[in-house]
Amino acid sequence: MNHQHETPEEKRERLRQEELKMNPTGAVNDGLNRSTTGNLADVVGGLGLKGTGIVIVVLIIGYVLYKVFT
C-alpha cells in the first residue's frame, strides 16, 4: 500500500486501525471515551443507510415534541 498519496482521513483511519491491532484493550477504552464525547462519523458509518435514516427521524420527532411541550 502506498502511503505517500493518502488523504488525511485515510491516514487517520489507517493509524487508528493499526492502533486497534496493537492494543486491543485500548479499543474498549476508546469506545467508552467516544460514547461520552460522541463521534458522529463513527456512529453514522456503522449504522448504514437505514440506521442513519432512523436516527434522523427520531431526532426530528424528538425536536418537534420538545417544541410542542415547551
C-alpha positions as CSV (number, residue, x, y, z in Angstrom):
1,M,0.0,0.0,0.0
2,N,1.4,3.4,-1.0
3,H,1.2,5.8,2.0
4,Q,2.5,8.8,0.0
5,H,-0.8,9.7,-1.7
6,E,-3.1,9.2,1.3
7,T,-5.7,11.8,2.2
8,P,-5.6,13.0,5.8
9,E,-8.8,11.0,6.5
10,E,-7.3,7.8,5.1
11,K,-4.1,8.3,7.2
12,R,-6.1,8.9,10.3
13,E,-8.2,5.7,9.7
14,R,-5.1,3.6,8.9
15,L,-3.4,4.8,12.1
16,R,-6.5,4.1,14.1
17,Q,-6.7,0.6,12.7
18,E,-3.1,-0.1,13.4
19,E,-3.5,1.1,17.0
20,L,-6.5,-1.2,17.4
21,K,-4.5,-4.2,16.2
22,M,-1.6,-3.4,18.5
23,N,-3.6,-2.6,21.6
24,P,-6.9,-4.5,21.8
25,T,-7.8,-3.3,25.3
26,G,-7.4,0.3,24.1
27,A,-10.4,-0.4,21.8
28,V,-12.6,-0.8,24.9
29,N,-11.3,2.4,26.4
30,D,-11.6,4.2,23.1
31,G,-15.2,3.1,22.8
32,L,-16.1,4.3,26.2
33,N,-14.4,7.7,25.5
34,R,-16.2,8.0,22.2
35,S,-19.6,7.3,23.9
36,T,-19.1,10.2,26.2
37,T,-17.7,12.7,23.7
38,G,-19.6,11.5,20.7
39,N,-18.2,10.9,17.3
40,L,-20.9,11.2,14.7
41,A,-18.8,9.9,11.8
42,D,-18.3,6.6,13.6
43,V,-21.9,6.3,14.6
44,V,-23.2,7.0,11.1
45,G,-20.6,4.9,9.5
46,G,-21.5,1.9,11.5
47,L,-25.3,2.2,11.0
48,G,-25.7,2.2,7.3
49,L,-28.4,4.0,5.3
50,K,-31.5,2.6,7.1
51,G,-30.0,3.2,10.6
52,T,-28.9,6.7,9.7
53,G,-32.5,7.5,8.4
54,I,-34.0,6.1,11.6
55,V,-31.7,8.3,13.7
56,I,-32.6,11.4,11.7
57,V,-36.3,10.7,12.0
58,V,-36.0,10.1,15.8
59,L,-34.1,13.4,16.2
60,I,-36.7,15.3,14.2
61,I,-39.6,13.7,16.2
62,G,-37.8,14.5,19.4
63,Y,-37.3,18.1,18.4
64,V,-41.0,18.5,17.4
65,L,-42.1,17.0,20.7
66,Y,-39.8,19.3,22.6
67,K,-41.1,22.4,20.8
68,V,-44.8,21.3,21.3
69,F,-44.4,20.7,25.0
70,T,-42.3,23.7,25.9
